[in-house]
């Protein structure tokens, strides 16, 4: 007996779920404010760089959780019925359809407050949203 993978015919949801999974993993145990801020940051990068959302969400320089050796990588495989993940899905849909205000003040990079990446040294952050520090790095 051979099994056949059945694909969801609604490909528009693929990007939504991919972005929501990365945001969920980056904000594990997310708050609405942190999810909205990360989605806003992605929207800001799209505007400034003319890159598409799929390209941005696969950038391991922006999102460490997509690296298999990241301690948060395991959260990308969250159950789709998880309530916090469903919140991420709703916020990402608002972002993609243009109904999400910029809650991170134009930021294009972030890191968690308990980390200090090299690129953030000697830079001032523009927002601290639930332990995520946001920076405006200009053109990406």
N, C-alpha and C positions, 0 to 999 in steps of 0.2 A: 504494500500500500504506500503510495506516494502522497505526501501532503503538499498542498498548494497554498502559498501565502496569499491571502486576500488583502488587497490594498484599499485604503479609503479613497473613494473617487474624488473627494473634495480636497484637492491639493492645496487650496488656500489655507487650510488649517495646519499644514505641515510647518510653515514658518512660524505661525503663532505658537505651536507647541514646542518647537525647537527653542525659540526665544524664552518662553515661559520656563522651560526646564533649566536653562542656563541661569536665568534670574533667580529661580527657586534655589538652585545650588549655591549661588553666590550669596544669597541672603538667608540661608537655611534657618527655618523658624521665622519667616519674614513678617514684617509689619507692612501695612498698606503704604505707609510713607516711604519705606525703603524700596519696595517694589516699584512704586510710581517714580521714584527718583532714578533708579537704574533704567527703567523704560524711557524716561525723559532723556537720560544721557545717550542712549542708543539713538533716539530721534535727533538729538543735537549733532551726533557724529554723521548721521545720514545727511543732514542739511549742510554741514560744513565740508564734507569730503566727497559728496556724490557717490559714495559707496552704497551698495544695497544692504538691507538688514541681514540677509543670509551671510554675506561676506563679513560683516562686522561681528556677528555672533560667533563666528568660527575663528576669530582672532585671539589666539592664546596670550598675546601681549596685553590685551584688554581684559580677558576673562580667564583667569588661572584655572578655574574649575574644569575647563574642557581638557586639560592635560591629565592623562591617566594617572600620573603620580601625585596629583593634588589630593590633599586629605578630604576635600569637598566633592571630588569627582563622583563619588558614589551617590550623591544626592540628585544627580542628573536623571537617574533612573527611578525617580519618584513615581508612585502609583498615580495614574491619571485621575483617580477619584479622591485623592488627598485634598482636603478643604483649602489648605494654604496654597497648594499648587493651582487649584481652580481659581483662586483669587489672582494668581499670577497670570493665568490665561485671560481673565477678564480685563486686567490692566493692559496686557499686551495688545489685545484687540482694540482697546481704546486708543493706544499709541499708533497702531497701524492704520486705523481709520481716521486719524487726525483729531481725536477727541480727548487728548491728554494734554493738560497744560504743562509747561516746563517747570517742574518742581525742584530742579537742581541748579537753577540759575545759569544755564548755558554751559554746564560742565561737560567735559568730553573724556575725563578719566576719573577713576576712583580707586580707593583701596580701603580695607578695613582699618579701624583705628588701632588695632593691636599689631599692625604690620607697618613697615616702612620700606617700600620699594625704592630702588636707586633713583628712579625718575622723579620721586617726590621730595628728595632731599633738597633743602633750601627753597622750596616752593610753599606758598601759602594756599591753603585750601579755601574754597569759597562757600562750602556748606558742610555741615556735619549732620547727617540724617540717620538717626538710629545707629550710630557707630560706623557709618560709611562716610568717608571723607571724600569730597568731590572737588575737582580741579578743572579750570578751563585752560586747556593746553593749546588752544588755537586750532589751526588746520591740522587734521589727522592724516 
